[in-house]
Structures are given as C-alpha cells and as structure tokens.
Amino acid sequence: MRRAFASLTSRLVLTTVALVLLVSVLIGTVTTFAMRSYLTGQLDQDVNAALMRAEFARGDTLGSDPLGAPPPGRSPRGEDGALSALHYADYEPWWLGTVSTQQASGHVTSPQLSSSVVTELRSVPTDGRPHTVHLDGLGSYRVVVATDGRAVAGLPTEDVDDIISNLVWWEVLLALLAVAGAGGAAALVVRRQLRPLRQVASTAHTVAGLPLAEGEIAIAPRVPEHLTDERTEVGQVGAALNTLLVHVESSLAERHRSEQQVRQFVADASHELRTPLTTIAGYTELARRRPDDAETVRTALGKVEEESGRMTGLVEDLLLLARLDAGRPLERRPVDLSRLLIEAVSDARVVAPDHRWQLDLPEESLEIVGDGQRLHQVVTNLLTNARKYTPPGTTVTVTASAHSFSVHDDGPGFAPGLAEQAFERFSRGDVARSRGSEGGAGLGLSLVDAVVTAHGGSVTLDSHPGSTTLTVSLPG
C-alpha cells in the first residue's frame, strides 16, 4: 500500500480526493440534519394542529361521536395514518382512539386503536410537545399529548423518513461522482503541473548516467532555462541543480588537472633524477676503465660528488613539498626578518658579484612568527631565481615592511605565458640554461609558494619586460 502511494502525484491526488470526500460528507451531514429538522418542524406543526382539533372534538357534545372523529372519507389532516385518542370518561381511565387508513379505492376509514397502542400513547409525556414513538403495528409517529393528559394526536414520520432516505442516497451518489471527478481532475492537473519537475529529474538522471570516474569530464546536460525561474518551486530546484552541475564540473576539471599535474610531476621528477644517475653511472664506468689514470679518476669522482649533491638537493626539495602537501605544521617561533634578509643579500653578493644587490629596510627591526629555516629558504630561492634568469649588471632590490617583503629586478622578466605557471612544479624560465651548471629543477618558486602558504601567507608575481616583482605577504 505504501509503495502504491510512493509518488508525489499519487499522494497529491489522494489528498485532493480525501479533502473532496471530507467536504462532501460534511455538507451532506449538515444538509441532512437541516432538512430533517425542517421537515420534523413542519410535521410537528401539523401534529399540534391535529391535537387542537382533537381537543375541540372532545368538548363538542353535539353532532359528533365520542372520539371526535371527522366525517367519514376524510382524515383530520387529509393524510393517511393520522391518529387521535381521547380520555372519554372522567370517572374511569377510558381511552378511545382511531387512526385513519386509506383504502386502495382512495376511501379513508378510521379503525379503532388497539389496546397496546393506547397503552403506548398513555406513556407519552404530557408536556404538550411532540415526541417520536414507535407504535405497535403502525410504525414511527410524532405524537403530542395535551397538558391535561386527556387528548392525544399524532402523525406518521414515514414521509419524512422517506424524504431523508432519498436525500441521503442522492448525497452518497453525488459524493461518489464528486470524488471520481476530483480524482480525475486532480490526476490531470497534478501530472501537468509536475511535468517540469519530471524534466528536471530527467536531466539529473542523464547526468547520473555519465562516466565521471576518470578522464576529462564535460557535463553538457543542463536544466532548460525556462525551468530555472527561482520565483517558482520547480525553478528553484532547476536553478540549484544547474549550480550544482557547474560546481561538479569545475571540481572534476580540477581533479583532472591535479591528476595531470601529478603525472607530469612524476615524469619530471623521474627525468630530473635520471639525469644525475646517468651521469654518475657514466663517470663510474669511466673510472673503472681507467683505474690507473689518476686525473681521470679524480675528475670522475668530482662529477659523481657534484651530481650526488644535485640529486640530494632535488630529493630534499621533493620531500619538503610532500610534507607541505600533507599539511605537516611548521615551526612557529619569532624570526628576525631584517637579519634574515641582510644575511641572504650578503650571500647573494658573494655568489653573484656581477649583479647589483640593494636592500631597503626600515630603521626598526622587523620580526615575524614562523619557521626561520624555511623562510630563509624562501628568500634564498627568490634571490637565486633573480640571479639565474637575469643577465649580469641587473639590479636586484629587496624591500621589506611589516609582515611582507618583495624582490624586484629590472631584468627581461618572465617569458610570455610563463607567469601563470611560475609557481607550478618543474616550471622553468630558461630550458637551455636549466640543463647547464646554473640550471635548476624548476622547484624554486613552487617551494616558495608552498612554504608561504603553509605559513598562512601568499606570494604574488608581477612581471613585464624591465620589471619583475615577487611579493611575499605573511600573517601578523
């Protein structure tokens, strides 16, 4: 049963039918009681009129029978079934009464009431108000007894009961027709009104059937524009679904981009590690072939040491990136930023005397909270990047302020299209030079970005020919 009314359409139709049925029952009940009350009131008026006639007949001693019956051929009300009874003698409880009976020929007779009926009539309260009683052999009657208890009149309720019975049957028939009509109309209207919702569900089912597990994903299906009007409930659902699909599509695109970056990262790391390993293997083989040539052995060992150091640095950088990606916390200690910058610029002057190195610091000492070793690595990488990829004579200026510092050079700047990828791993500005002794693995700026981000800060790049500025902002 629950499954049969699981759909929203079924529940709405059922609710509509139930409401129509409830309203029909309430209207029918109120109508029935109102009609019965009206008809019973009319009948009571006729009963009271019959009582008045009976009392008048009882007091009329001339030209009437003891019962005060009307002339033969007529009932007191002109109806079949009218009864009247009188207490005829004062010296004893002598009751006589008649009930009008219409024959098949249309002639009305007034036979005597049976003793059992008279006994039942004598038990009716003498309050002058009509009461419903069931008389043996006659049926249901509205009967009124005079307040002195000497006259009784009554009329059958058969006509009222028949009218009410017919009314109830008509009400039941009309209620069934109303329920059937309401059910059909509700089903038609609800299905029509829910058609947009089914279209939204169709879009969702279409998207659910797309292969989203891997590869580059493009979610083309969208809810039609006319179903995204947020002034309607269906429009709100459609607009929310379209927004969700946009977010899912961007998330899947980001996932695909991350997967591609991981693949590229693994490939680049393998390439960077393979180069020193190949060099080490080559010079080791050379030393093995010429063990007696001291110069050759010395040169081979020097190259092995150099490439081992290069490979060690690369592996350490990769491990640091992996730790930062894993969210490992850095040290949080007070760091003298002014001293750190002075030492880094002094080292750069020694390493690259052909560049002009300038330092612009405020008079008061600058202090921040962070990992001193990693922040020193950030500054060193920025200065190394400026030294490697700018020609001799370039002016490099380091400027610091509260919670930030920048490295500016007047070199050629980043190549077109490279600025957007400057902080990606294994991104290099000069491929030819990166393979030489001055070249790097392309992890410098990516390490800067990772370390600064781990500190809760940010690094920005502004580069065009003749001016390149890298700015590091750290939290207070």
N, C-alpha and C positions, 0 to 999 in steps of 0.2 A: 504493500500500500504506500509505503514511504517512497519507494522508487517511482511509483506511478505519478506522484506529485513532486518529483525532484526538480523539475524545470521551473523557471520563473514564470513562464507562460501558464503552466498548469496551476501554479499557486495563485496567480492573479485572477485567472478565470474562476477558480474555486472560491476565492474570496468574494468576487463580484456576485456569483450565484448565491453564496451564503447570505450576503447582505440583502439581495433582492428577495430571497426566501424569507428572511427575518422580517423585512419591511412588509411583505405580503401577509405574513402571519399576524403581525401586529395590527395592520389595517383591517384584516378580516376579523380578528378578535374584537377590536373596538367596534367595528360596524355591526357585528352580530349582537354584541351586548346592547348597543344603542338601539338597534331595530327591535330586539326582544323587549327592551324597556319601553319603547314607544308603543308597540303593539299590546303589551300587557297593560299599559296605562289606558289605552283605548278600551280594552276588554273590561278593565275594572270600572270604567265609567258606565259601560252597558250593564255590568253586574249591579252597580249601585242603583241605576235606573230601574232594573228589574226588582230590586228589593223595595224600592218605593212603591211600585205597582202592587207588590205582594202585600205590603202593609196596608195600602189603601183597600185592596180587595178584602183583607181580613176585617176591616172596620165597616165594610159595606154589607149590611144585612138584608138588603132588598135586591131581588132580581139577580142574585149570584149564588153560586154553590158555595159550600163551606170552605173550599180551598181557594176561592178567589181565582179560579182558572179562567182564562179568556174564552171567548166564544169558540166553539169547535171550528177547526180549519185554520186557526191562527195560533202561533206561539207568541209569548209575551214580547219577543224581540223580532219575531218574524223569522226565527232561525231554528234549525233542527237541534235538539239537545238542551234547550232551556229548561231549567227546573226551578220549582218553588215549593216551599213547605211552610205550614203554619201550625202554631200551637193552638189547637182549636178550642179546647175546654179549659176553663180556669181551675176546675175542681180536681182535675187529674192530668197527668202528663200525656195528653193525647195529641200526637203529631200526625198530620196527614200531608202528603205532598204528591206532586205529579212531575213528570218530565216529558217534554214534547218530543215526539218521534215522527219523522216524516216518512210516509209510506212510498212505495215505488210509484204509485199513481200521483204523488205530489200532495196527497191529503195528509194533514198533520193531526195526530192523535195525542192524547195526554194520559198515558197509563199511570197507575199509582206507583209510588216509590216503594221498593221493598223495605222490609223492617230493618235489614242490615244497613241499607243506605241511610235510612232515617237515623239509625243509631250513630253512624259515622258523622252525619250532619249535626247531631246534638253535641258531638265532641269538639266542634269548631269553636274557637274563642269568640265570645260575644263582645268584641271590641269595635264592631262596625267597620272593620277594614277587611278587604278581600284577602283570602288565603287560598293557596293551592292545595287541593286534597285529591286523593285517588279514591274514587267511589267504585265499589264492587259491581262489576257488570256494566259500568257506564264509562269508566276511564278517568282521565285527569280533568279537574274542574277548578275554576276560580269561584270560590264561594264566600258570601258575606252574610253574617248573622246580625240582625238588629240588636241594638244595645240592650233591649229588654228581653232578648232571647226568645221572642215569640214569632219571628218571621225569618225565613232563610231564602236566599236567591242565589243562583249560580249559572254559569255558562261554561261550556266545554272549551278547553285550550287546544283542541285539535287543530283548528285553523291556524292559530299562532305557531304551534309546533311544526305544522306543515310548511308554513312560510319560512320559518327559521331553518328548517332542514333543507329546503330548496336553496336558501341563501348560502348555507354552508357548502353545499355541493358546488354551487356556482363559484364561490370563493376558492374552493380547492382547485376547480378546473382552471380558473383564471390565474391562480398562483402557479400552477404547473406550466401553463402557457407562458407566464412571465419569466419563470425560471429558465424554461427552454430558450425563449427568445433572448434573455440576458446572457445565457451561456454562449449561444451562437454569436451574438453581437460582441461580447467580451473577447471571445477567441479571435474573431476577425480583427477587432481594434487592437488588441494586445499584440498579436502577431505583426500587424502593420507597424505599430509603434516600436516594437523591439527589433525590427528589421535592421536599423542602423547598428544596434548592438551586436547583431549576428555578423554584420560586415566587419566590425572591429575585431570580433573573435576570430573571424576568418583570417584577418591579417596576422593576428597573434599565432594562429596555427601554422600559417605559411612560414613565419619566421622560425617557429619551433622546429620545422622540418628541414631547415638549412643546416649544412655541415659546418659547425662552428668550432670543431676540435682543434684544427691546425690550419696553417697557411694564412694567406692574406684574405681577410674577410670583408665583404661589402654587403651590407644589409640594405637591399634595394626596396623591399616592400615597406610601404607606409600607409597609415590610415588616410583615406581621402580627405582633402581639405574641408569639404562641406560637413564632415563628421568631427571636426575639431573645434567647433564653436563652443567656448567654455561657458556660454550662458545656459547651455543645456547640460543635463547629467551625462548623456552619451558623449557630448562634445568634450566634457571634462575627462572622461575615460580615454577618448581618442587622442586628445592632446597629451595626456600623461603617457600613453603608450608610445606616441611618436617621440616624446622627450626621452623615454627610457631606451628606445631603439637607437637614438643618437648617442646616448651615453654608452650603450653596449658596443656600438660600432666603434666609437673612439677608444674604448677600453680594449677591444680586440685588436684595433690597429696599433695601440701602444704595446700590447702583448707581442704582436708580430714584430714590431720594431725592436723590442727588447730581445726577442729570440734571435733576430738577425744580428743585433749587436753582440750577443753572446757568441754566436757562431763566428762573427768577424773577429771578436776579441780572442777566441781560442785559436783561430787561424793566424792572427797577427802574433800572438804570444808564441805559438809554435815556430813561426818564421824567425822571430827575434831570438829565440833560444837556439834554433838550429844553426844560425849563422856563427855564433861563438863556438858552438860544439864542433861544427865543421872545421873551423879554424884551429881549434885545439887538437882535433884528430889529425889534421894535416901536418901541423908542426911537430906533433908527437911522432908521426911516421917519419918525418924528415930527420929528427934527432936519432931515431932508431937506425936509419940507413947510414947515417954518418956519425957514428959514436966517437970516432977519433978526431973529428973536426970540432975543436973547442968553440970556435966562433959561431959555427952553425948551431951547436947545442945551446950556447948562451942566447943566441937570437931566438931559437925555438922556445926556450923556457921563458924568455921575456914575453913573447906573444901569448904563450899559454897563461901566464900570470895576468896579462892585460885582459884577455878575453874572459878569464875566470872572474876577474873583478867586475867586468861589464855584466856578465851573466848573473853574478851575485847581486849586483845592484838592481838588475831587472827583476829578479825573483823577489827581492825585498820589497820593491815597489808594488809588485803584483800581490804579495801577501798583505801589504798595508791596505791596498784597495779592497781586497777581500774582507779584511777586518772591518773596514769602514762601512762596506756594503752590508755586513752582518749586523751593524748597529752597535758595535762594541764601544763603550764610553771611553773618552779620552781623559787625560789628567786635567784637573781643574785647580790651578794654582796661580797666584799673582805673577805676571810676567811683565818685566820692564821692556816695553815696546821700543822706547827710544834707544836703549842699549843694544837691543836685538838688531835694529836697523843699522846702527852705526857699525857693528861688527860685520854684518852682511855686506855693506857697501865697501868697507875696508878690504874684505877678502876679494870682492869683485875687482877693485883697483889693482890688486896684486896679480890676479889671474888675467885680466884684460887691460893692460896699461894703454892700449891704443884706443880705448873708449874714454869719453869724458863722463865722470861719475859725479853727480851732485846730490846733496842731501839737504832737505828743507824740513827742519824740526822746530816745534815751538820751544820757548825758553824753559817751560816747566816740563818735568819728566812725565812721559805717558806710561800709564800702567793699565793692563787689561788682565782678565782672568781666562786662563786656557792652558793648553799643553805647549810649554815652551819649545820642546824639541820639534814638534810638528809645525808650530808657527815659524820656527827658523827654517824648516824645510820649505814652507810656502814662500818665504821671502827669497831664499836661495834659488828656488825653481823659477820664480819670476825674473830675477836678475840674470840667471843663466839663459832663459829664453830670450831676453833682450840682447844678451851678448852674442848668442849663437846666430841669430837671424837678422842681425843688423851689421852694416859694414863698419870698418874702422873709422874712427872720428865721430861716431854717433854719440849724441849727448843723452845720457840716461839720468832722469831726475826722480828721486824718491821723496815723496811728500807724505807727511803724517799729520793726523789730527786726532782728536778724541775718538777712540773706537773705530778708526779706519786709517788706511794708508793706501797710496797708489804708486805705481811705477809707470813713468811716461818716457817714451823715446821719440826722437824725430827721424826714425828710420823709414824704410819703404812701406811699412805696415803689412798687414795680412793680405794674402792673395785674395782676389775676388771669390766669394762663395765659401771661403775657409773660416771666416769669422763665426758663422753659425755653428761650425763643427769644432771650434777651437778647443772646447772642453771635453770632447769625446776622446776615448782612449785610442792610442796609436794614431792620433791625428797629427800630421807633420806638415810644417810650412814649407820645407825645402827637402824633397825626397832625395835629391842628389847628394846634398851635404849631409843628410842624416845617415848616409851609409859610410861616411868617412869617419875620421877620428873624432871630429867635433859633433857628429850626429848623435841623436838620441833615439829612444824607442817610441817617442810620441806620447809619453805618460806624464810629462811635466805639468801641463795645465790641468789635466784630469785629476792629478793628485792634489793640486791647489784647490780645485773645486770641491773635491771630496773632503779634504781636511777642513776647509772653511765651513762647508755645510754641516759637518759633524760638530763644529763649534756653535752652530745656530746662526751663522752669518751668511753672507752672499758675496759673490765675485762677479764683476761686470767688465765687459770689454767694449771699448770704443776705438775703432781703428779706421784710418784712411791714410792715404799716402802723405808722409811727412809728420804724422802724429798718431801714436798708439798709446792708449792709456788703459791699464788694468787696475781696477779699484777693488779693494777688499774691505768689506764692512763687517764689523764684529759686534755682537750684542753688548750692551752696557753692563 
